[in-house]
């Protein structure tokens, strides 16, 4: 049985420091809101990637 979890990585350009950065979110809605806030200027950009993560195995 697979118990894969999906998380959403937002990579964006931080104009304040002139570098690209990334944040991780549990839901697409949270990721979309964050990305929208960082796409306000002409040179701004953000990319959302859905990533499947396998949970770590617990010791018995």
N, C-alpha and C positions, 0 to 999 in steps of 0.2 A: 504494500500500500504506500502510495506516495503522499507525503504531507508537505509539498513544496509551498513556500510562501512567496508572494510577489511584493516587491517594494519598488519605489519609483525614485530614480536618481535625476536630479535637475542640475545640469551644468549650465552656467551662465557667466556673462561678462560683468565683472564688478567695476564700474566706471570710476568709483572712488579711489581704487588702488591700481587700476589698469591691468588687472589679471583675471583669468578665468577661475571660477570656483565651482564647488558642487555641494549639494545638500541632498539628504535622503528623507523620503516621506513614506508613510504607510498607505496612503490612498492617492489615487489619481487626482481627486478634487483638490487636496492640499497642495500637491505638486503643481497643478495648473494655476492655482491662485498665486503661489510663490513666483512661478515663471512670469505670469502676467504683470506682477509688480515690478519685475526687473527688466521688462521690455518697454520702457517708457521713452527712450531716446532713439535717435536715428542710428547710432552705433551699438545699441543694446541688442542682445540676443540671449535666448535660453533654449535648451534642448531637454526634453523629458524622455528618459529611457526606462522601460519596464524591465525589471530584472527578477528572475526567478532564483530564489535562495533556498537551499536545503537546510533545514534546521539541524543544529548539532545533535549528535546522539547523546542521550543521557546515560550515565553509568548505572548499571543495575545494582 
